């Protein structure tokens, strides 16, 4: 990946540390109770320098969005976001960057840290709340209590960080007795601009997968899983949130700009272990293990684990899949006669919509979106046509 590349406008930065690993988590995390910002910043600085060889112009323009995820970025403590700003420089990360998100867990998002992040330029915070239910929090190994979200939200607002998002999980084991409606009542009482929704999934190699194999847990019934998703979607939309993507809800105008860049197919860079980058048509991803990544970049070795080059057909299929994740949907012009016929069938059954020259899924359709996109692409392939239309990656 060398040569002249248009400057990217969207940057993801991975923070590797978590105080503990949740039983359902398969993310690239490194267990550490606190700190580590010095090592993190040193590794990031080395990787930023490596981009000068790989794609010299990729980090040469002003960023529009930055997203610091993890892991738990709030574990890094004060000074980490200011350090990141120093590494990138004002020619890349302007003082008035449109959206700079950092993720935090309630127990480590202190008033001191909130003020530090605001001073560094962070203007959006995503809080890993998951649930307000004490039994659910204990089962997930979360370190904050039922009041943790309220305390963290107050710390953010007192520091001037009004653009707050919370993560909410559904599909917890029924034996926990989690009261979903009570969770939603408490969530809505916070009056936040954004909510991200996650269904509990079973990933290979996690503690949850082992518990299921051993018969210590039972997965939620598919019908109940779907019912919880639809109940949350109906409640949030009735309270004025836009269900603008399969897992995301926002007050009008508070949609995540960074995430919409992903869904539009826009170019982006990723820094840190396991981070992905996309400089069309090449996608690359870094070494997953923190120790291997950090030692490698410190010795000026490439952090990249692997790359793939997307063909035009790959890009078109990805455009279809990403577009159908959103409330904007896709243009009927890329579907052909076969695709339009399938959508007409789904509209009749109430799982899809068709407005003007665009189609997309209703919430019920999003529950089966993956299999529907496979069916759609397979049917079009059998019909002898492939997906056609404008290339993905248009700037937001």
C-alpha positions as CSV (number, residue, x, y, z in Angstrom):
1,X,0.0,0.0,0.0
2,X,2.2,2.8,-1.3
3,X,1.9,5.8,-3.5
4,X,-0.2,8.9,-3.5
5,X,-3.5,8.6,-1.6
6,X,-6.2,11.2,-1.1
7,X,-6.1,12.4,2.6
8,X,-8.6,10.5,4.7
9,X,-11.1,12.4,6.8
10,X,-12.0,9.7,9.3
11,X,-9.7,8.0,11.9
12,X,-10.3,5.2,14.3
13,X,-7.9,4.7,17.2
14,X,-7.9,1.6,19.3
15,X,-7.3,1.7,23.0
16,X,-6.4,-1.9,24.1
17,X,-6.9,-1.9,27.9
18,X,-9.8,-3.3,29.9
19,X,-10.0,-3.7,33.6
20,X,-11.4,-7.2,33.0
21,X,-12.8,-9.2,30.1
22,X,-16.6,-9.5,29.9
23,X,-17.8,-13.1,29.4
24,X,-19.2,-12.4,26.0
25,X,-16.3,-10.3,24.7
26,X,-14.0,-11.4,21.8
27,X,-12.5,-7.9,21.2
28,X,-8.8,-7.3,21.1
29,X,-8.3,-6.2,24.7
30,X,-5.4,-6.4,27.1
31,X,-6.4,-6.7,30.8
32,X,-4.9,-3.9,32.8
33,X,-6.5,-2.2,35.8
34,X,-5.5,1.4,34.9
35,X,-2.9,3.5,33.1
36,X,-0.7,2.5,30.2
37,X,-1.1,5.8,28.3
38,X,2.6,6.3,27.9
39,X,3.1,2.9,26.1
40,X,-0.1,3.5,24.1
41,X,1.0,6.9,22.9
42,X,4.5,5.7,22.0
43,X,3.1,2.9,19.9
44,X,0.6,5.2,18.1
45,X,3.3,7.7,17.4
46,X,5.5,5.0,15.8
47,X,2.5,3.8,13.7
48,X,1.7,7.3,12.5
49,X,5.3,7.6,11.4
50,X,5.0,4.3,9.5
51,X,2.1,5.8,7.4
52,X,4.7,8.1,5.9
53,X,6.1,5.1,4.1
54,X,2.9,3.2,3.4
55,X,0.7,6.0,2.2
56,X,2.5,9.4,2.6
57,X,-0.5,11.6,1.9
58,X,-3.2,9.6,3.8
59,X,-2.7,11.6,7.0
60,X,-1.9,14.9,5.4
61,X,-5.3,16.6,5.5
62,X,-7.8,17.8,8.2
63,X,-9.8,15.0,9.8
64,X,-13.5,15.3,10.1
65,X,-14.0,12.6,12.7
66,X,-12.0,10.7,15.2
67,X,-13.3,7.7,17.2
68,X,-11.2,6.3,20.1
69,X,-12.6,2.9,20.9
70,X,-11.6,-0.2,22.7
71,X,-11.1,-1.7,25.0
72,X,-11.8,1.1,27.5
73,X,-10.2,4.4,26.6
74,X,-11.2,5.9,29.9
75,X,-8.8,3.6,31.7
76,X,-5.9,5.5,30.1
77,X,-6.6,8.4,32.4
78,X,-6.0,12.2,32.0
79,X,-3.5,13.2,29.4
80,X,-4.1,10.5,26.9
81,X,-6.4,12.4,24.5
82,X,-4.1,15.4,24.7
83,X,-1.2,13.2,23.8
84,X,-3.1,11.9,20.8
85,X,-3.7,15.4,19.7
86,X,0.0,16.2,20.0
87,X,0.9,13.1,17.9
88,X,-1.5,13.9,15.1
89,X,-0.8,17.7,15.1
90,X,-3.1,20.5,14.3
91,X,-2.6,20.1,10.6
92,X,-4.4,16.7,10.9
93,X,-6.6,17.1,14.0
94,X,-7.9,20.7,14.0
95,X,-9.1,22.3,17.2
96,X,-12.6,22.4,15.9
97,X,-12.8,18.8,14.6
98,X,-16.4,18.1,13.8
99,X,-16.7,14.9,15.8
100,X,-14.3,13.4,18.2
101,X,-15.7,10.4,20.1
102,X,-14.1,8.5,22.9
103,X,-15.5,5.5,24.6
104,X,-15.7,5.2,28.4
105,X,-17.0,2.9,31.1
106,X,-19.0,4.7,33.8
107,X,-16.7,3.7,36.7
108,X,-13.6,5.3,35.1
109,X,-15.3,8.3,33.6
110,X,-14.6,10.7,36.4
111,X,-15.3,14.4,36.5
112,X,-11.5,15.0,36.3
113,X,-11.3,12.8,33.1
114,X,-14.4,14.4,31.6
115,X,-12.8,17.9,32.0
116,X,-9.5,16.6,30.6
117,X,-11.2,15.1,27.5
118,X,-13.2,18.3,26.9
119,X,-10.0,20.4,27.1
120,X,-8.2,18.1,24.7
121,X,-11.0,18.5,22.1
122,X,-13.2,15.4,22.6
123,X,-16.8,16.5,21.9
124,X,-18.7,13.2,22.0
125,X,-18.6,10.4,24.6
126,X,-19.9,6.8,24.3
127,X,-20.7,5.2,27.6
128,X,-20.7,1.4,28.0
129,X,-23.7,1.2,30.3
130,X,-25.3,-2.1,28.9
131,X,-28.0,-2.3,31.6
132,X,-29.2,-0.7,34.8
133,X,-30.1,-4.1,36.3
134,X,-27.9,-5.1,39.3
135,X,-28.1,-8.8,38.4
136,X,-27.3,-8.2,34.8
137,X,-24.3,-6.0,35.7
138,X,-22.9,-8.6,38.0
139,X,-23.3,-11.4,35.4
140,X,-21.5,-9.3,32.8
141,X,-18.7,-8.5,35.2
142,X,-19.3,-4.8,34.9
143,X,-17.6,-2.6,37.5
144,X,-20.2,0.1,37.8
145,X,-23.5,-0.2,39.7
146,X,-27.0,0.7,38.7
147,X,-26.4,4.4,39.4
148,X,-23.1,4.5,37.4
149,X,-24.7,5.7,34.2
150,X,-26.4,8.7,35.9
151,X,-23.1,9.7,37.7
152,X,-21.1,9.4,34.4
153,X,-23.7,11.4,32.4
154,X,-23.6,14.2,35.1
155,X,-19.8,14.2,34.9
156,X,-19.9,14.6,31.1
157,X,-22.5,17.4,31.2
158,X,-20.8,19.3,33.9
159,X,-17.7,19.3,31.7
160,X,-19.7,20.6,28.7
161,X,-19.9,17.2,27.0
162,X,-23.5,17.2,26.0
163,X,-23.2,14.8,23.0
164,X,-23.4,11.6,24.9
165,X,-24.3,8.1,23.8
166,X,-25.0,4.9,25.8
167,X,-24.7,1.3,24.8
168,X,-27.6,-0.9,25.8
169,X,-27.5,-4.7,25.5
170,X,-30.5,-7.1,25.0
171,X,-30.8,-10.8,24.9
172,X,-29.4,-11.5,28.4
173,X,-30.1,-15.0,29.8
174,X,-33.7,-15.2,31.1
175,X,-32.7,-16.6,34.4
176,X,-31.3,-13.2,35.4
177,X,-34.8,-11.7,35.4
178,X,-33.7,-8.5,33.8
179,X,-36.7,-6.1,33.5
180,X,-36.2,-4.6,30.0
181,X,-39.0,-2.0,30.3
182,X,-37.5,-0.7,33.6
183,X,-34.1,-0.4,31.9
184,X,-35.8,1.6,29.1
185,X,-37.5,3.8,31.7
186,X,-34.2,4.6,33.3
187,X,-32.4,5.1,30.0
188,X,-35.1,7.6,28.7
189,X,-34.9,9.5,32.0
190,X,-31.3,10.4,31.1
191,X,-32.6,12.2,28.0
192,X,-29.5,11.4,25.9
193,X,-29.0,12.3,22.2
194,X,-27.9,8.8,21.1
195,X,-28.3,5.1,22.0
196,X,-26.5,2.1,20.5
197,X,-28.1,-1.3,20.8
198,X,-26.3,-4.6,21.0
199,X,-27.8,-8.1,21.1
200,X,-25.9,-10.6,23.2
201,X,-24.0,-12.9,20.8
202,X,-22.0,-16.1,21.4
203,X,-18.5,-15.8,20.1
204,X,-16.1,-18.7,19.9
205,X,-13.4,-18.7,22.6
206,X,-15.3,-16.5,25.1
207,X,-16.3,-17.5,28.6
208,X,-20.0,-17.4,27.5
209,X,-19.4,-19.9,24.8
210,X,-17.7,-22.2,27.3
211,X,-20.6,-21.8,29.7
212,X,-23.1,-22.8,27.1
213,X,-21.0,-25.8,26.1
214,X,-20.9,-26.9,29.7
215,X,-24.6,-26.4,30.2
216,X,-24.2,-23.6,32.7
217,X,-26.1,-21.1,30.6
218,X,-28.9,-21.2,28.0
219,X,-29.2,-18.8,25.1
220,X,-32.2,-16.7,24.7
221,X,-34.9,-18.1,22.5
222,X,-34.8,-16.5,19.0
223,X,-38.4,-15.4,19.3
224,X,-37.7,-13.6,22.6
225,X,-34.5,-12.1,21.1
226,X,-36.5,-10.6,18.2
227,X,-39.3,-9.5,20.6
228,X,-36.8,-7.6,22.8
229,X,-35.2,-5.9,19.8
230,X,-38.5,-4.8,18.4
231,X,-39.8,-3.6,21.8
232,X,-36.7,-1.4,22.2
233,X,-37.0,0.0,18.7
234,X,-40.7,0.8,19.1
235,X,-40.1,2.4,22.5
236,X,-37.2,4.6,21.4
237,X,-38.9,5.7,18.2
238,X,-42.0,6.6,20.0
239,X,-39.9,8.9,22.2
240,X,-38.6,10.8,19.2
241,X,-35.4,8.9,18.4
242,X,-34.6,8.1,14.7
243,X,-33.8,4.4,14.1
244,X,-31.2,5.5,11.6
245,X,-29.2,2.2,11.5
246,X,-29.9,-1.4,12.5
247,X,-28.3,-0.9,15.9
248,X,-28.4,2.9,16.4
249,X,-30.9,5.5,17.5
250,X,-30.5,9.3,17.7
251,X,-32.3,12.5,18.3
252,X,-32.5,14.3,14.9
253,X,-29.1,15.8,14.1
254,X,-27.2,13.7,16.6
255,X,-26.4,10.7,14.4
256,X,-22.8,9.5,14.6
257,X,-20.9,11.1,11.7
258,X,-18.0,8.7,12.1
259,X,-20.1,5.6,11.9
260,X,-22.0,6.9,8.9
261,X,-18.7,7.2,7.2
262,X,-18.2,3.5,7.6
263,X,-21.6,2.7,6.3
264,X,-21.1,4.9,3.2
265,X,-17.9,3.1,2.3
266,X,-15.8,6.2,2.8
267,X,-12.0,5.8,3.2
268,X,-10.7,5.7,6.8
269,X,-7.5,4.9,8.7
270,X,-7.1,2.8,11.9
271,X,-4.4,3.1,14.4
272,X,-3.6,0.6,17.2
273,X,-3.7,-3.2,17.6
274,X,-6.5,-4.9,15.6
275,X,-7.5,-1.6,13.9
276,X,-8.7,-1.7,10.3
277,X,-8.0,0.8,7.5
278,X,-9.7,1.2,4.2
279,X,-8.0,3.0,1.3
280,X,-10.1,1.9,-1.6
281,X,-9.9,-0.7,-2.9
282,X,-7.5,-2.0,-0.2
283,X,-8.5,-2.9,3.3
284,X,-5.8,-3.8,5.9
285,X,-5.9,-4.7,9.5
286,X,-3.3,-4.6,12.2
287,X,-1.9,-7.3,14.5
288,X,-4.5,-8.2,17.0
289,X,-2.3,-8.9,20.0
290,X,-1.3,-5.7,21.9
291,X,2.2,-7.0,22.9
292,X,3.0,-8.1,19.3
293,X,1.7,-4.9,17.9
294,X,3.4,-2.5,20.3
295,X,6.8,-4.3,20.2
296,X,6.6,-4.5,16.4
297,X,6.0,-0.8,15.9
298,X,8.6,0.2,18.4
299,X,11.1,-1.7,16.4
300,X,9.9,-0.1,13.2
301,X,8.2,-3.3,11.9
302,X,4.9,-3.1,10.0
303,X,1.9,-3.4,12.3
304,X,-0.2,-4.8,9.4
305,X,-1.3,-8.4,9.8
306,X,-2.9,-8.7,6.4
307,X,-4.6,-6.9,3.5
308,X,-7.3,-7.6,0.9
309,X,-8.1,-5.9,-2.3
310,X,-11.8,-5.5,-3.1
311,X,-12.9,-6.2,-6.6
312,X,-15.5,-4.0,-8.2
313,X,-18.1,-6.7,-7.5
314,X,-16.9,-6.9,-3.9
315,X,-17.4,-3.1,-3.6
316,X,-20.9,-3.2,-5.1
317,X,-22.0,-6.1,-2.8
318,X,-20.5,-4.2,0.2
319,X,-22.3,-1.0,-0.8
320,X,-25.6,-3.0,-0.9
321,X,-25.0,-4.6,2.5
322,X,-23.9,-1.4,4.2
323,X,-26.6,0.7,2.7
324,X,-29.3,-1.7,3.8
325,X,-28.1,-1.4,7.4
326,X,-29.3,2.2,7.4
327,X,-32.6,4.0,7.3
328,X,-31.5,5.6,4.0
329,X,-31.5,2.2,2.3
330,X,-30.2,1.9,-1.3
331,X,-31.2,3.1,-4.7
332,X,-33.4,0.8,-6.8
333,X,-31.1,1.4,-9.7
334,X,-28.5,-1.0,-8.3
335,X,-30.9,-3.8,-7.8
336,X,-32.1,-4.7,-11.3
337,X,-35.4,-6.3,-12.1
338,X,-34.8,-9.4,-9.9
339,X,-33.8,-7.3,-6.9
340,X,-36.7,-5.0,-7.2
341,X,-39.1,-7.9,-7.4
342,X,-37.7,-9.4,-4.2
343,X,-38.1,-6.1,-2.4
344,X,-41.7,-5.8,-3.6
345,X,-42.4,-9.1,-2.0
346,X,-40.7,-8.0,1.3
347,X,-42.7,-4.7,1.2
348,X,-45.9,-6.6,0.9
349,X,-45.0,-8.7,4.0
350,X,-44.2,-5.6,6.0
351,X,-40.4,-6.2,6.5
352,X,-39.2,-3.6,3.9
353,X,-40.1,-0.2,2.5
354,X,-40.1,1.5,-0.9
355,X,-40.2,5.3,-1.2
356,X,-39.5,7.1,-4.4
357,X,-36.4,5.4,-5.9
358,X,-35.1,3.9,-2.7
359,X,-35.7,0.7,-0.7
360,X,-34.7,-0.5,2.7
361,X,-35.6,-2.6,5.7
362,X,-38.1,-2.0,8.5
363,X,-37.0,-3.0,12.0
364,X,-38.5,-6.5,11.4
365,X,-36.5,-6.8,8.2
366,X,-33.3,-5.8,10.0
367,X,-33.6,-8.9,12.1
368,X,-33.2,-11.1,9.0
369,X,-31.1,-8.7,7.0
370,X,-28.0,-10.9,6.6
371,X,-29.9,-13.8,5.1
372,X,-31.9,-11.4,2.9
373,X,-28.9,-9.7,1.4
374,X,-27.4,-13.2,0.6
375,X,-30.7,-14.2,-1.0
376,X,-30.8,-10.9,-2.9
377,X,-27.3,-11.2,-4.3
378,X,-27.7,-14.9,-5.1
379,X,-31.0,-14.3,-7.0
380,X,-29.4,-11.4,-9.0
381,X,-26.4,-13.6,-9.8
382,X,-28.7,-16.4,-11.0
383,X,-30.6,-13.9,-13.2
384,X,-27.4,-13.2,-15.0
385,X,-26.9,-9.7,-13.8
386,X,-24.6,-8.3,-11.1
387,X,-25.0,-5.3,-8.9
388,X,-24.3,-2.1,-10.7
389,X,-24.4,1.5,-9.8
390,X,-22.3,4.3,-8.3
391,X,-19.2,3.2,-6.4
392,X,-19.2,3.3,-2.7
393,X,-17.1,5.8,-0.9
394,X,-18.7,9.1,-1.7
395,X,-17.9,11.6,1.1
396,X,-20.6,12.3,3.5
